[in-house]
């Protein structure tokens, strides 16, 4: 997918100790989509689409530790056609584990509006459907918060908001937004820790802004995601670190970037 000031994702990996999340604010789930569709159909105002990148593929070198050293590769893919988008995060660690997170929906003047999210870890598959409300994997329906994202779309949405200046990469800033996952909808807080120099496998030294999530008061799982965005590379996520504990983590460093 803003001490100084607090920025909101609506004004903004699976992923945070903050106070217990408040009840999501419901809104008409089709209002923005309808407006976007109407504008597109009439050919009036789709200038906002020029702010979004064309098809993009990021390839990562994967390292980490899980009962021993991990090796593999990963990809983040972004595609769009008109106002429709498809994005995915794919991790491959050979016979040990594979993981994919996929999101698709609409690009609107206010940002991404996910319609469907699916994650597969090994052979286990779970999903979320986002419409007027949010339908969780167990069939439960909960209200849809304003500007809610999912665990895949968040990487692109945050990148876009940094690149367009809607969010400022100022150390001490906190970024709040709602995130829909198969088990529920929670408000997350990312702290902008600061800017660091990363040594990337093929691109060399690159400055990147480090975002770190706060733990949820009532976590739905042990995994959290830290993200590093590179200002000189369109604020693309050049490093992603998934942590499940002090000795269990997956670290992704971007190796190549392809765009068209």
PAZAPA-4460 file (N, C-alpha, C; in steps of 0.05 Angstrom, whole numbers, plus 32768, in hexadecimal, padded with zeros to 4 digits):
% residues 260
    n_x    n_y    n_z   ca_x   ca_y   ca_z    c_x    c_y    c_z   seq   type   mol
   8003   7FED   8000   8000   8000   8000   8005   801F   8000     1      X     A
   8024   80C4   8092   8026   80D9   8095   802C   80E2   80A2     2      X     A
   8081   810D   811D   807C   8122   8124   807B   813A   8126     3      X     A
   806E   8124   8121   8066   813B   8111   8049   8139   810F     4      X     A
   803F   812D   80FC   8022   812C   80F9   801A   8110   80F4     5      X     A
   8000   810B   80F8   7FF5   80F0   80F4   7FE8   80F0   80D9     6      X     A
   7FF0   80DD   80C8   7FE4   80DB   80AD   7FD3   80C2   80AC     7      X     A
   7FBE   80C4   809D   7FAB   80AD   809B   7FAD   80A2   807F     8      X     A
   7FAA   8088   807C   7FAA   807C   8062   7F93   8085   8051     9      X     A
   7F7E   808D   805E   7F67   8097   804F   7F6C   80B3   8046    10      X     A
   7F7D   80C1   8055   7F84   80DC   804D   7F9F   80D7   8042    11      X     A
   7FAA   809B   8050   7FC3   8090   8046   7FC0   8090   8032    12      X     A
   8019   7F7C   8064   8020   7F8D   8064   8016   7F7D   805F    13      X     A
   8007   7F50   8065   8002   7F4C   8081   8012   7F5D   8093    14      X     A
   800A   7F57   808C   8015   7F6B   809B   802B   7F67   809F    15      X     A
   8010   7FA3   8131   8016   7FBB   812B   8013   7FC0   8148    16      X     A
   802C   7FE5   8199   8013   7FDE   81A6   8003   7FF6   81A5    17      X     A
   7FF1   7FF4   8197   7FDF   800B   8196   7FC5   8003   81A5    18      X     A
   7FB4   8017   81AA   7F9A   8011   81B7   7F8A   7FFF   81A5    19      X     A
   7F77   7FF0   81B1   7F66   7FDF   81A1   7F59   7FEE   818A    20      X     A
   7F58   7FE1   8173   7F4E   7FEF   815B   7F31   7FF6   8160    21      X     A
   7F29   800E   8156   7F0D   8016   8159   7EFC   8008   8143    22      X     A
   7EE2   800A   8146   7ED1   7FFE   8133   7ED3   800B   8118    23      X     A
   7ED6   7FFC   8102   7ED9   8008   80E8   7EC1   801A   80E1    24      X     A
   7EC7   8030   80D4   7EB2   8043   80CC   7EA7   8039   80B1    25      X     A
   7E8D   8033   80B1   7E80   8028   8099   7E7D   803F   8085    26      X     A
   7E7C   8038   806B   7E77   804B   8056   7E6B   803C   803F    27      X     A
   7E5D   804A   802D   7E53   803D   8015   7E6A   8032   8004    28      X     A
   7E6C   8018   8003   7E83   800C   7FF5   7E85   8011   7FD8    29      X     A
   7E6E   8019   7FCB   7E6F   801C   7FAE   7E70   8039   7FA6    30      X     A
   7E70   804C   7FB8   7E6F   8068   7FB1   7E86   8071   7FA0    31      X     A
   7E9F   806C   7FA9   7EB6   8074   7F9B   7EB9   8065   7F80    32      X     A
   7EB3   804B   7F81   7EB5   803A   7F69   7EA2   8044   7F54    33      X     A
   7E89   804B   7F5D   7E75   8055   7F4A   7E7E   806F   7F3D    34      X     A
   7E89   8081   7F4E   7E92   809A   7F43   7EA8   8096   7F2F    35      X     A
   7EBB   8084   7F36   7ED2   807E   7F25   7EC8   8072   7F0A    36      X     A
   7EB5   805F   7F0D   7EAB   8052   7EF5   7E9D   8066   7EE3    37      X     A
   7E8D   8078   7EEF   7E7E   808C   7EE0   7E92   809E   7ED1    38      X     A
   7EA7   80A7   7EE0   7EBA   80B9   7ED3   7EC8   80AB   7EBC    39      X     A
   7ECF   8091   7EC0   7EDD   8082   7EAB   7ECB   807F   7E93    40      X     A
   7EB1   8078   7E98   7E9E   8073   7E83   7E9A   808C   7E72    41      X     A
   7E98   80A3   7E7F   7E93   80BC   7E71   7EAC   80C8   7E65    42      X     A
   7EC3   80BC   7E6D   7EDD   80C7   7E62   7EE4   80E1   7E6E    43      X     A
   7ED8   80E9   7E85   7EDD   8103   7E90   7EF7   8106   7E9E    44      X     A
   7EFA   80FB   7EB6   7F12   8101   7EC5   7F1F   80E7   7ECF    45      X     A
   7F33   80DE   7EC0   7F43   80C7   7EC9   7F60   80CF   7ECB    46      X     A
   7F64   80EA   7ECE   7F80   80F3   7ED0   7F8E   80E7   7EE8    47      X     A
   7F80   80E0   7EFD   7F8D   80D5   7F14   7F9B   80BB   7F0E    48      X     A
   7F93   80AD   7EF8   7FA0   8093   7EF1   7FBD   8098   7EE9    49      X     A
   7FC4   80B0   7EE0   7FE0   80B5   7ED7   7FF3   80B5   7EEF    50      X     A
   7FE8   80B7   7F07   7FF9   80B7   7F1F   8002   809B   7F26    51      X     A
   7FF5   8087   7F1A   7FFB   806B   7F21   800F   8060   7F0D    52      X     A
   8022   804F   7F16   8036   8044   7F03   8029   8030   7EF0    53      X     A
   8036   802B   7EDA   802E   8015   7EC8   8035   7FFB   7ED4    54      X     A
   8032   7FE5   7EC5   8037   7FCB   7ECF   8054   7FCA   7EDB    55      X     A
   8056   7FBF   7EF3   806F   7FBF   7F01   8074   7FA4   7F0D    56      X     A
   808D   7F9B   7F0B   8095   7F81   7F17   80AF   7F86   7F27    57      X     A
   80AD   7F80   7F41   80C5   7F81   7F52   80CD   7F65   7F59    58      X     A
   80E7   7F5E   7F55   80F1   7F44   7F5D   8104   7F48   7F75    59      X     A
   8101   7F36   7F88   8110   7F39   7FA1   8121   7F20   7FA6    60      X     A
   8138   7F24   7FB2   8147   7F0E   7FBE   813B   7F09   7FDA    61      X     A
   8136   7EF0   7FE0   8129   7EE9   7FFA   813D   7EDB   800C    62      X     A
   813F   7EE4   8024   814F   7ED8   8039   813F   7ED7   8052    63      X     A
   814B   7ECA   8067   813D   7ECA   8080   8144   7EB1   8090    64      X     A
   8133   7EAC   80A4   8138   7E95   80B6   811E   7E88   80BE    65      X     A
   811C   7E6E   80BC   8106   7E5E   80C6   8111   7E42   80CC    66      X     A
   8118   7E3E   80E5   8125   7E24   80EC   813E   7E20   80DA    67      X     A
   814B   7E36   80D3   8162   7E35   80C2   8160   7E4B   80AD    68      X     A
   8175   7E4D   809E   8177   7E63   808A   8163   7E5F   8073    69      X     A
   8156   7E74   806B   8143   7E74   8055   814F   7E81   803C    70      X     A
   8149   7E76   8025   8151   7E81   800B   813A   7E7E   7FF8    71      X     A
   8138   7E92   7FE6   8123   7E90   7FD2   8121   7EAA   7FC2    72      X     A
   810A   7EAE   7FB6   8105   7EC7   7FA7   80E9   7ECF   7FAC    73      X     A
   80E3   7EE8   7FA4   80C8   7EF3   7FA8   80C3   7F08   7F93    74      X     A
   80A9   7F0E   7F8F   80A1   7F22   7F7B   808A   7F32   7F86    75      X     A
   808A   7F4B   7F7F   8072   7F5C   7F82   806A   7F65   7F67    76      X     A
   8051   7F60   7F5F   8047   7F66   7F44   8031   7F7A   7F46    77      X     A
   8030   7F8D   7F33   801B   7FA1   7F32   8012   7FA4   7F15    78      X     A
   7FF8   7FA1   7F0F   7FEE   7FA4   7EF5   7FD4   7FB4   7EF6    79      X     A
   7FD0   7FC4   7EE1   7FB6   7FD3   7EE0   7FAC   7FD4   7EC3    80      X     A
   7F92   7FD5   7EC1   7F85   7FD9   7EA7   7F6D   7FEB   7EAC    81      X     A
   7F70   8003   7EA1   7F5B   8017   7EA7   7F5C   801D   7EC5    82      X     A
   7F45   801B   7ED2   7F44   8020   7EEF   7F46   8006   7EFF    83      X     A
   7F4A   7FF0   7EF2   7F4C   7FD7   7F00   7F6A   7FD1   7F06    84      X     A
   7F6F   7FC5   7F1E   7F8A   7FBE   7F25   7F8B   7FA1   7F2F    85      X     A
   7FA3   7F96   7F2D   7FA9   7F7B   7F38   7FC5   7F7D   7F43    86      X     A
   7FC9   7F75   7F5C   7FE3   7F75   7F68   7FE7   7F5C   7F79    87      X     A
   8000   7F52   7F7A   8005   7F3A   7F89   8021   7F3A   7F95    88      X     A
   8024   7F2C   7FAB   803E   7F28   7FB8   8042   7F09   7FB8    89      X     A
   8058   7F00   7FAD   805D   7EE3   7FAA   8078   7EDC   7FB6    90      X     A
   8079   7EC9   7FC8   8091   7EBF   7FD4   8095   7EA2   7FCE    91      X     A
   80AD   7E9B   7FC6   80B3   7E7F   7FBF   80CD   7E76   7FCE    92      X     A
   80CA   7E63   7FE0   80E1   7E58   7FEE   80E4   7E3A   7FE8    93      X     A
   80DF   7E33   7FD0   80E2   7E17   7FC7   80CF   7E05   7FD5    94      X     A
   80D8   7DEE   7FDD   80C7   7DDA   7FEA   80BE   7DE1   8006    95      X     A
   80CC   7DF5   8012   80C6   7DFC   802D   80AB   7E0B   8030    96      X     A
   80A7   7E1F   801F   808F   7E30   8022   808C   7E41   8009    97      X     A
   8072   7E46   8002   806B   7E5A   7FEE   8054   7E6A   7FF9    98      X     A
   8053   7E83   7FF1   803E   7E95   7FFB   8037   7EA9   7FE5    99      X     A
   801D   7EAF   7FE2   8014   7EC3   7FD0   7FFE   7ED3   7FDC   100      X     A
   7FFF   7EEE   7FD8   7FEA   7F00   7FE0   7FE1   7F0F   7FC7   101      X     A
   7FC7   7F0F   7FC2   7FBC   7F1B   7FA9   7FA5   7F2D   7FAF   102      X     A
   7FA6   7F45   7FA2   7F90   7F59   7FA6   7F88   7F63   7F8A   103      X     A
   7F6E   7F67   7F87   7F64   7F74   7F6F   7F4C   7F86   7F75   104      X     A
   7F49   7F9B   7F65   7F34   7FAD   7F6B   7F35   7FC5   7F58   105      X     A
   7F2D   7FDD   7F62   7F2B   7FF5   7F53   7F40   800A   7F5B   106      X     A
   7F4A   8019   7F48   7F5A   8031   7F4E   7F47   8048   7F4D   107      X     A
   7F45   8057   7F62   7F32   806E   7F64   7F42   8088   7F69   108      X     A
   7F35   809F   7F66   7F43   80B8   7F6C   7F4E   80BA   7F88   109      X     A
   7F43   80AA   7F9A   7F4D   80AB   7FB6   7F60   8094   7FBD   110      X     A
   7F66   8083   7FAA   7F79   806D   7FAF   7F6D   8052   7FA7   111      X     A
   7F7B   803D   7FAF   7F72   8022   7FA8   7F59   801A   7FB8   112      X     A
   7F46   800D   7FAB   7F2E   8003   7FB8   7F2D   7FE5   7FB2   113      X     A
   7F39   7FD4   7FC5   7F39   7FB7   7FC0   7F1D   7FAC   7FBF   114      X     A
   7F19   7F98   7FAE   7F00   7F8A   7FAC   7F03   7F6D   7FB5   115      X     A
   7F1A   7F61   7FB2   7F1F   7F45   7FB9   7F3C   7F42   7FC1   116      X     A
   7F40   7F32   7FD7   7F5B   7F2C   7FE0   7F5D   7F0E   7FE6   117      X     A
   7F73   7F02   7FDD   7F76   7EE5   7FE3   7F93   7EE0   7FEB   118      X     A
   7F97   7ECF   7FFF   7FB2   7EC7   8006   7FB4   7EA9   8007   119      X     A
   7FCB   7E9F   7FFF   7FD0   7E83   7FFF   7FEC   7E7E   800C   120      X     A
   7FEC   7E6F   8021   8005   7E67   802F   8006   7E49   802E   121      X     A
   801A   7E3F   801E   801A   7E22   801A   8001   7E1A   800B   122      X     A
   7FF2   7E08   8016   7FD9   7DFF   8009   7FC0   7E0C   8015   123      X     A
   7FC4   7E1D   802A   7FAE   7E2A   8037   7FA6   7E44   8029   124      X     A
   7F8D   7E47   8021   7F84   7E5F   8012   7F6E   7E6C   8022   125      X     A
   7F70   7E86   8025   7F5B   7E96   8033   7F56   7EB0   8023   126      X     A
   7F3E   7EBC   8027   7F37   7ED3   8016   7F26   7EE7   8026   127      X     A
   7F23   7EFE   801A   7F12   7F14   8024   7F04   7F20   800B   128      X     A
   7EEB   7F26   800E   7EDC   7F35   7FF9   7ED4   7F50   8004   129      X     A
   7EDA   7F65   7FF5   7ED4   7F80   7FFE   7EC0   7F8D   7FEB   130      X     A
   7EA8   7F93   7FF5   7E94   7FA0   7FE6   7E87   7FB6   7FF7   131      X     A
   7E6D   7FB5   7FFA   7E5F   7FC8   800C   7E6A   7FC3   8029   132      X     A
   7E70   7FAA   802F   7E7D   7FA3   8048   7E95   7F91   8042   133      X     A
   7EA0   7F85   8057   7EB7   7F73   8054   7EAF   7F57   805C   134      X     A
   7EB1   7F44   804A   7EAA   7F28   8051   7EC4   7F19   8056   135      X     A
   7EC7   7F10   806F   7EDF   7F02   8077   7EDF   7EE5   806D   136      X     A
   7EF5   7ED8   8072   7EF8   7EBC   8068   7EE3   7EA9   8074   137      X     A
   7EDB   7EAE   808D   7EC7   7E9D   809A   7EAB   7EA4   8093   138      X     A
   7EA7   7EB7   8081   7E8C   7EBF   8079   7E81   7ED7   8089   139      X     A
   7E8E   7EDE   809F   7E84   7EF5   80AF   7E87   7F0E   809F   140      X     A
   7E73   7F20   80A3   7E74   7F3A   8096   7E78   7F50   80AA   141      X     A
   7E8A   7F63   80A4   7E8F   7F7A   80B6   7E8E   7F93   80A5   142      X     A
   7E8A   7FAA   80B2   7E89   7FC3   80A3   7EA3   7FC9   8096   143      X     A
   7EA2   7FD8   8080   7EB9   7FDE   8070   7EC3   7FFA   8078   144      X     A
   7EDB   7FFC   8083   7EE6   8017   808A   7EEE   8027   8071   145      X     A
   7EEF   8041   8074   7EF7   8052   805E   7F14   804C   8057   146      X     A
   7F19   804A   803D   7F34   8046   8031   7F42   802D   803B   147      X     A
   7F32   8018   8042   7F3E   7FFF   804B   7F4F   7FF3   8035   148      X     A
   7F66   7FE7   803D   7F77   7FD8   802B   7F79   7FBB   8034   149      X     A
   7F88   7FAB   8024   7F8C   7F8F   802D   7FAA   7F8A   802E   150      X     A
   7FB2   7F72   8035   7FCE   7F6C   803B   7FE0   7F6E   8022   151      X     A
   7FD5   7F6E   800A   7FE5   7F71   7FF1   7FE3   7F8E   7FE7   152      X     A
   7FCB   7F99   7FE7   7FC8   7FB4   7FDC   7FD6   7FC9   7FEC   153      X     A
   7FDA   7FC4   8006   7FE7   7FD8   8018   8002   7FE1   800D   154      X     A
   8012   7FCE   8002   802D   7FD5   7FF9   802B   7FEA   7FE3   155      X     A
   8018   7FE6   7FD0   8015   7FF9   7FB9   8008   8013   7FC2   156      X     A
   7FF4   8011   7FD3   7FE6   8029   7FDC   7FF9   803C   7FEB   157      X     A
   8009   8031   7FFD   801C   8042   800C   8031   804E   7FFA   158      X     A
   803B   803E   7FE7   804E   8048   7FD3   8042   8060   7FC4   159      X     A
   802A   805D   7FBB   801C   8072   7FAB   8019   808C   7FBC   160      X     A
   8012   8089   7FD5   800D   80A0   7FE6   8027   80AE   7FED   161      X     A
   803D   80A0   7FF0   8057   80AD   7FF3   805F   80BB   7FD9   162      X     A
   805C   80AE   7FC2   8065   80B9   7FA9   8055   80D2   7FA1   163      X     A
   803C   80D4   7FA9   802B   80EB   7FA1   802B   8100   7FB7   164      X     A
   803A   80FC   7FCD   803C   8110   7FE2   8025   8110   7FF5   165      X     A
   8013   80FC   7FF3   7FFD   80FA   8006   8006   80F2   8022   166      X     A
   801C   80E3   8022   802A   80DC   803B   8046   80E7   803A   167      X     A
   8050   80F0   8050   806B   80FB   8052   807E   80E7   8060   168      X     A
   8095   80E2   8054   80A8   80D0   8060   80B9   80DD   8075   169      X     A
   80AB   80E7   808A   80B8   80F6   80A0   80BC   80E4   80B8   170      X     A
   80D4   80E0   80C1   80D8   80CF   80D9   80C7   80D9   80F1   171      X     A
   80BA   80C6   80FE   80A8   80CC   8114   808B   80CD   810C   172      X     A
   8086   80CE   80F2   806A   80CE   80E8   805E   80B2   80EC   173      X     A
   8044   80B2   80F2   8036   8098   80F3   8020   8098   80DE   174      X     A
   801C   8081   80D3   8008   807D   80BD   7FF4   8069   80C6   175      X     A
   7FDA   8071   80C7   7FC5   805F   80D0   7FB3   8058   80B8   176      X     A
   7FAC   803F   80B6   7F98   8037   80A2   7F8D   801B   80A9   177      X     A
   7F75   8016   809E   7F67   7FFD   80A2   7F71   7FE8   808F   178      X     A
   7F74   7FCF   8098   7F7D   7FB9   8088   7F6B   7FA1   808B   179      X     A
   7F60   7F97   8075   7F4F   7F80   8075   7F5F   7F67   806E   180      X     A
   7F5C   7F53   8080   7F69   7F39   807C   7F54   7F23   8080   181      X     A
   7F5A   7F0B   8079   7F46   7EF6   807B   7F39   7EF3   8096   182      X     A
   7F48   7EF9   80AC   7F3E   7EF6   80C7   7F30   7F0E   80D3   183      X     A
   7F32   7F25   80C6   7F25   7F3D   80D1   7F30   7F56   80C5   184      X     A
   7F25   7F6D   80CF   7F2D   7F87   80C6   7F38   7F97   80DE   185      X     A
   7F50   7FA1   80DC   7F5D   7FAF   80F2   7F69   7FC9   80E9   186      X     A
   7F6C   7FDC   80FB   7F7A   7FF5   80F5   7F98   7FF1   80FC   187      X     A
   7FA9   7FF6   80E9   7FC5   7FF3   80ED   7FD3   800E   80EF   188      X     A
   7FE9   800F   80FD   7FFA   8027   80FF   8016   8020   80F7   189      X     A
   8020   802E   80E2   803C   802C   80DB   804B   8045   80E4   190      X     A
   8062   8041   80F1   8073   8058   80F8   8089   805B   80E3   191      X     A
   808D   8074   80DA   80A3   807A   80C9   80BC   807C   80DA   192      X     A
   80CD   8067   80DA   80E4   8065   80EC   80FA   8079   80E3   193      X     A
   80FE   807B   80C9   8113   808D   80BF   811D   8083   80A4   194      X     A
   8132   8090   809A   813D   8088   8080   8157   8079   8084   195      X     A
   815A   8064   8075   8171   8052   8077   817E   804D   805C   196      X     A
   8197   8047   805B   81A4   803F   8042   81A5   8021   8040   197      X     A
   8198   8016   802B   8197   7FFA   8027   81AB   7FF2   8011   198      X     A
   81B8   7FDB   8014   81C9   7FD0   7FFF   81B9   7FBB   7FF0   199      X     A
   81AF   7FC2   7FD8   819F   7FB0   7FC9   81B0   7F9F   7FB7   200      X     A
   81A8   7F86   7FB1   81B9   7F73   7FA3   81C3   7F7D   7F88   201      X     A
   81B2   7F8A   7F78   81BB   7F93   7F5D   81BB   7FB2   7F5B   202      X     A
   81AC   7FC0   7F6B   81AA   7FDD   7F69   81BD   7FEC   7F7B   203      X     A
   81CB   7FDE   7F8D   81DE   7FEB   7F9E   81D1   7FFB   7FB5   204      X     A
   81DE   8011   7FBD   81D5   8020   7FD4   81BD   8031   7FCC   205      X     A
   81A7   802E   7FDB   818E   803D   7FD6   8183   8047   7FF0   206      X     A
   817B   8060   7FF2   816E   806B   8009   8151   8062   800A   207      X     A
   8148   805A   8022   812D   8050   8024   8120   8059   803F   208      X     A
   8106   805E   803E   80F7   8066   8056   80EC   804D   8063   209      X     A
   80F2   804A   807D   80EB   8031   808C   80D1   8035   809B   210      X     A
   80BD   8024   8095   80A3   8023   80A3   80A2   800A   80B4   211      X     A
   809A   800E   80CD   8098   7FF8   80E0   807C   7FF7   80ED   212      X     A
   806E   7FE0   80EC   8053   7FDF   80F7   8054   7FDC   8116   213      X     A
   8041   7FE9   8123   803D   7FE4   813F   802D   7FCA   8143   214      X     A
   8033   7FBB   8159   8023   7FA3   815E   8006   7FA9   8162   215      X     A
   7FF4   7F99   8158   7FD8   7F9C   815D   7FD2   7F94   817A   216      X     A
   7FBF   7FA2   8186   7FB7   7F9B   81A2   7FAB   7F7F   81A3   217      X     A
   7F9D   7F77   818E   7F92   7F5C   818C   7F9A   7F50   8171   218      X     A
   7FB3   7F46   8170   7FBD   7F3C   8156   7FAE   7F23   814D   219      X     A
   7FAC   7F21   8132   7F9F   7F09   8126   7FB3   7EF5   811D   220      X     A
   7FCD   7EFB   8121   7FE2   7EE9   811A   7FFC   7EF5   8122   221      X     A
   8012   7EE6   8121   802C   7EF0   812B   803C   7EFF   8117   222      X     A
   8033   7F01   80FD   8044   7F0C   80E8   8040   7F2A   80E6   223      X     A
   8056   7F39   80E4   8055   7F55   80DE   8068   7F5B   80C7   224      X     A
   8064   7F72   80B9   8074   7F79   80A2   807F   7F95   80A4   225      X     A
   809A   7F97   80A3   80A7   7FB0   80A1   80AD   7FB6   8083   226      X     A
   80AB   7FCF   807B   80AD   7FD6   805F   80C1   7FED   805C   227      X     A
   80D2   7FEC   8047   80E4   8002   8040   80DD   800C   8024   228      X     A
   80D6   8026   8022   80CF   8032   8008   80E6   8045   7FFF   229      X     A
   80ED   8043   7FE5   8104   8052   7FDB   80FA   806B   7FCC   230      X     A
   80FF   8084   7FD6   80F6   809C   7FC9   8101   809F   7FAD   231      X     A
   811A   8097   7FA8   8125   809A   7F8D   811C   8085   7F79   232      X     A
   810C   8071   7F82   8101   805C   7F71   80E3   805C   7F73   233      X     A
   80D7   8074   7F70   80BA   8077   7F70   80AD   806D   7F8A   234      X     A
   80BC   806E   7F9F   80B2   8064   7FB9   80A9   8047   7FB7   235      X     A
   80B6   8037   7FA6   80AF   801A   7FA5   80BA   800C   7FBE   236      X     A
   80AD   7FF6   7FC6   80B6   7FE8   7FDE   80CF   7FD7   7FD7   237      X     A
   80E6   7FE1   7FDF   80FF   7FD3   7FD8   8108   7FBE   7FEC   238      X     A
   80FC   7FBF   8004   8101   7FAB   8018   80E8   7FA5   8027   239      X     A
   80E2   7F8C   802C   80CB   7F83   803D   80D6   7F6E   8050   240      X     A
   80D0   7F71   8069   80D9   7F5D   807D   80C0   7F53   808C   241      X     A
   80BB   7F3A   8089   80A4   7F2C   8097   80B0   7F1E   80AF   242      X     A
   80A5   7F25   80C7   80B0   7F1A   80E0   809A   7F0A   80EF   243      X     A
   80A1   7EF3   80F8   808F   7EE2   8108   809A   7EDE   8124   244      X     A
   80B1   7EE9   812A   80BE   7EE5   8144   80DB   7EEC   8141   245      X     A
   80EA   7EED   8157   8106   7EF5   8156   8117   7EE4   8144   246      X     A
   8110   7ECA   8141   8121   7EB8   8131   8113   7EAE   8118   247      X     A
   80FB   7EB9   8111   80EC   7EB1   80FA   80E5   7EC9   80E9   248      X     A
   80F1   7ECC   80D2   80EC   7EE4   80C2   80F2   7EDE   80A4   249      X     A
   80E7   7EEE   8093   80ED   7EEE   8076   80F4   7F0A   806E   250      X     A
   810B   7F0D   8061   8115   7F27   8059   8117   7F28   803A   251      X     A
   810A   7F3C   802E   810A   7F3F   8011   8119   7F58   800A   252      X     A
   812D   7F56   7FF8   813B   7F6D   7FED   8138   7F6E   7FCF   253      X     A
   812F   7F85   7FC5   8129   7F86   7FA8   8142   7F82   7F98   254      X     A
   8140   7F72   7F83   8156   7F6C   7F71   8153   7F79   7F56   255      X     A
   813B   7F7B   7F4C   8136   7F88   7F32   811A   7F94   7F32   256      X     A
   8117   7FA9   7F21   80FE   7FB7   7F1D   80F8   7FB9   7F00   257      X     A
   80E1   7FAF   7EF7   80D9   7FB1   7EDB   80BF   7FC1   7EDA   258      X     A
   80BD   7FD4   7EC7   80A5   7FE3   7EC4   809F   7FE8   7EA6   259      X     A
   8085   7FEA   7EA0   807E   7FF2   7E85   8063   8000   7E85   260      X     A
***
